Amino acid sequence: MIKHLSLGDQVSRKISTWILILILSVIVTIFSVSFILSKQMFNKQINIWNTIAPQQTLTNLIDSDHFSIKREVEFLKSTGLFSSFVITDNKKAIIAQLGDAIFLDSSLISIQDDAKVIWGYYYFKPDFYRFISPFLFAAGIFFTLILLVYAVIRWRIRVSLEFEFSKFNKFLAEIEKVTQQLHEIYHDDAEFEIDLASTYSSEQLIINKAISSLLGEIKNANISLREAVSQAEQRRFQEELTRTALQVVHDIGSSLAILDVIQRDSLKLPEDIRILIRNATTKIRDIINTLLKKARHDFSSNNNLIQQMLYLIISQVINEKRFQHGKGVNIDFQVKKDSYLLFAFLKPVDFSRVLSNLINNAIEAIQNDNRIVLSLAQSDKEVIIEIKDHGRGIPKDILSKIGDLGVSFGKSQGTGIGLNHAISTIEDWGGKLEIQSEEGKGTAARIFLPKCNPPSWFVSALKISNGQVIVIIDDDSSIHTAWEMKLAEFKQQANIDITTFHFYSPEEVLEWKISSAENLSILYLCDYEFVNSSINGIDLIQRLEMNYLSMSILVTGSMAEELVSRCEIENIKLLPKDIVGIIPILCEGL
């Protein structure tokens, strides 16, 4: 017996079927769009972390800050983006790890600085399904709820179809009105059409339009939410990075402030100690500036090279090493008579670091003979700096690879970074670094740099005429003694008459000038810093040279860039104290 369904049942089944199709279409569309957007957001987050994490890790690797690296990897765990994340040093030893990663050396990605020096490696494995697992769980719950709602709707339609049918058109019109109000709120004209299999009534057209508009609003809301989350994550990471960098800078700045106080009050200390303090302060300030630039993602570099006196920089580095190692190391600086004239374009801080690393390598190679010999010479177009030790030497099979990252000899914790960085740095200046070694006899490292002419402020030789008056102004008695011995030797050799006056403060020479030196032809050899005096050497020279017959030379152990620039601007000749013993004296007029 065939059971005939009532018209209400027939209509309810058809409506329920179409509603089911419509709901499933909406669900599939919503989750398809959300899935695609989630995939795009996931890829974007992976790209952001793949850019930011190596840059921050580079700073931490340079500073050997393994704690910060481990903390960053722990933070990556909370993002849910990766199933595996590994950071290693440049020897591929794991520093920090997320998950149980199994990886090949070929899959490691290098972490390099601007000079292409590799400081470490990293490896990561994204986990998209872990990232969207909350979304899938919510989708399951939502789908279950939709099925329950559909069952209730179908039952309700079947029970009260005839009562509700008269109100159906009005209900759909209200849906369209609400959708239009949503458009007015968001001020967005984007619309999305659902491609129905067929359209039989105006009611279905209204539903199509209403739900399509609603989907457009959902998509706009999803895009806005995704952008807001991304921007919030970037801001939070940048704020945390900047906050950490500023804290580190603050901590270093405390030590720098102490050195600044010592430097201001160090005039009573010997001048060589003052120079060591000043150089240490400059290096710390350079570290702070580099850290701040990297924390702010400022990777711009200053490629301007500065014309530098090589003899002076080498002497300063040697003094630091002698002060550091005492009598345990015998460092001999051998120079030719014209070596003080050698200048080259370079970055003084980086050059000091290269020399320091090469000297450290020589010290670590010492066995029985603790001599280390540095020499400064020149060829037609190049300056040649050699650092030679008499230590263990390097085997031939290692020597051919020396300078490559990861290749080291004689160091239990050696990574080869120092020598690799030295080679790339010198090559950036147009020079080269060569290593020669014989096992059991020692190693020689030679730096070749393009040489340039001395600058305009530099005094290459003292010119003294017969009857010349020479006034030496310095608060260090040893400088007076050095000048007296040098001038006495010159007087004897040239057989000329020279009158010398010695003063230990600016006030003394100014008082003498007023009373006795108005019409004399004078060569002033003036220090820059004076104990218990507010007048510095440049100020004093400007006062002394009011007499057109006089000539002044600033003789100082401080060769700070600001001081040299001021001497260039004010046309003041400059003579480093380090070369007082070797600068030649010429007899003018002969």
Stockholm file with secondary structure:
# STOCKHOLM 1.0

chainA/1-590         MIKHLSLGDQVSRKISTWILILILSVIVTIFSVSFILSKQMFNKQINIWNTIAPQQTLTNLIDSDHFSIKREVEFLKSTGLFSSFVITDNKKAIIAQLGDAIFLDSSLISIQDDAKVIWGYYYFKPDFYRFISPFLFAAGIFFTLILLVYAVIRWRIRVSLEFEFSKFNKFLAEIEKVTQQLHEIYHDDAEFEIDLASTYSSEQLIINKAISSLLGEIKNANISLREAVSQAEQRRFQEELTRTALQVVHDIGSSLAILDVIQRDSLKLPEDIRILIRNATTKIRDIINTLLKKARHDFSSNNNLIQQMLYLIISQVINEKRFQHGKGVNIDFQVKKDSYLLFAFLKPVDFSRVLSNLINNAIEAIQNDNRIVLSLAQSDKEVIIEIKDHGRGIPKDILSKIGDLGVSFGKSQGTGIGLNHAISTIEDWGGKLEIQSEEGKGTAARIFLPKCNPPSWFVSALKISNGQVIVIIDDDSSIHTAWEMKLAEFKQQANIDITTFHFYSPEEVLEWKISSAENLSILYLCDYEFVNSSINGIDLIQRLEMNYLSMSILVTGSMAEELVSRCEIENIKLLPKDIVGIIPILCEGL
#=GR chainA/1-590 SS CCCCCCHHHHHHHHHHHHHHHHHHHHHHHHHHHHHHHHHHHHHHHHHHHHHHHHHHHHHHHHTTCHHHHHHHHHHHHHHTCEEEEEEEETTCCEEEEESCCCCCGGGCEEEECTTCCEEEEEEEEECHHHHTHHHHHHHHHHHHHHHHHHHHHHHHHHHHHHHHHTTHHHHHHHHHHHHHHHHHHHTCCCCCCCCCSCCCSHHHHHHHHHHHHHHHHHHHHHHHHHHHHHHHHHHHHHHHHHHHHHHHHHHHHHHHHHHHHHHHTCTTSCHHHHHHHHHHHHHHHHHHHHHHHHHTTCCCCCCCCEEEEHHHHHHHHHHHHHHHHGGGSEEEEEECTTGGGCEEEECHHHHHHHHHHHHHHHHHTCSSCCEEEEEEEECSSEEEEEEEECSSCCCHHHHTTTTSTTCCSSCTTCCSHHHHHHHHHHHHTTCEEEEEEETTTEEEEEEEEEEECCCTTBCCSEEECTTEEEEEECSCHHHHHHHHHHHHHHHHHHTCCEEEEEESSHHHHHHHHHHHCTTCCEEEEECSCCTTCSCCHHHHHHHHTTSTTCEEEEEESCCCHHHHHHHHHTTCEEEEGGGTTTCCEEETTC
#=GC SS_cons         CCCCCCHHHHHHHHHHHHHHHHHHHHHHHHHHHHHHHHHHHHHHHHHHHHHHHHHHHHHHHHTTCHHHHHHHHHHHHHHTCEEEEEEEETTCCEEEEESCCCCCGGGCEEEECTTCCEEEEEEEEECHHHHTHHHHHHHHHHHHHHHHHHHHHHHHHHHHHHHHHTTHHHHHHHHHHHHHHHHHHHTCCCCCCCCCSCCCSHHHHHHHHHHHHHHHHHHHHHHHHHHHHHHHHHHHHHHHHHHHHHHHHHHHHHHHHHHHHHHHTCTTSCHHHHHHHHHHHHHHHHHHHHHHHHHTTCCCCCCCCEEEEHHHHHHHHHHHHHHHHGGGSEEEEEECTTGGGCEEEECHHHHHHHHHHHHHHHHHTCSSCCEEEEEEEECSSEEEEEEEECSSCCCHHHHTTTTSTTCCSSCTTCCSHHHHHHHHHHHHTTCEEEEEEETTTEEEEEEEEEEECCCTTBCCSEEECTTEEEEEECSCHHHHHHHHHHHHHHHHHHTCCEEEEEESSHHHHHHHHHHHCTTCCEEEEECSCCTTCSCCHHHHHHHHTTSTTCEEEEEESCCCHHHHHHHHHTTCEEEEGGGTTTCCEEETTC
//
